[in-house]
């Protein structure tokens, strides 16, 4: 079951994200802004992301060539399809899922060249360390559950 979840999880997510990338920008923004604001709500409320108030972070999913640009404003995450990023995180979908699910340490992915950080690396490392310090239990259940299953699937194949 775990092998199927891992194998088909990324197979289904890739076309889903590619299709999502073709939807109207307003719809993409509405969905991703709500999702990321909800997921990062504790950090936003506590002011942990205030250091990003004037920064723009690009996330590039290399194997499906999708890019999103994230900013923090008024305790909310803003998402754009274009931007002037100070820092860029890039990697394939599986590596980003492994990082998000905490199945693999981001540093390991970086040293394996599956994750890269370019631009303002100090800002990138601060953000990476902050996100890495989040426990999956702190995330909303609709995010935590699929990530936990993905991590479990990955661990069972090792």
Steps between C-alpha positions, in 0.01 A plus 500: 500500500777743596691432178186571298435820693851628436506392137155626406505795738760684295357364173164652584639819650716589202218521244275654765751778568564546129127537443473730801776713343277551196195615696427873519752682716225639724388146586858387562558795729178448695571132563872523575472812716230342716687171523839647594352762733312223683804270513733774623245676720683430831822647359315800360320571828820468704685733262749228406473594132529877551858485367343428159287816494702652217619177339372287217570126495480298180420128506586325176382142449752402237354180357167665418643848440262680735600811693322685777613813682413544868495813715379578852274800557260580783532152655407333174685319226470660158564288193587620151591328174773755423727699721844627589619239746776563750541124546398195298443146623499249217468126480292227347156426640607187686787678676274788605242251630769311692613827655144612583414161650824506701588157363837637388695785653527803267878506549522143371301597190725804454820294519351241262430790260127426505421835660667830423488842655612797294499874551507631857618178661492654849127570458450157346677321785305697761173402332609137452600470865175656618286270284714202597430575867125456446363173626252320279265493801483881480356489149129485422372144469420539129873563437651289778324174407608476132855609589520241779380227262753610241782492758389158621493370145850633438636351823346157426687485168838574652 
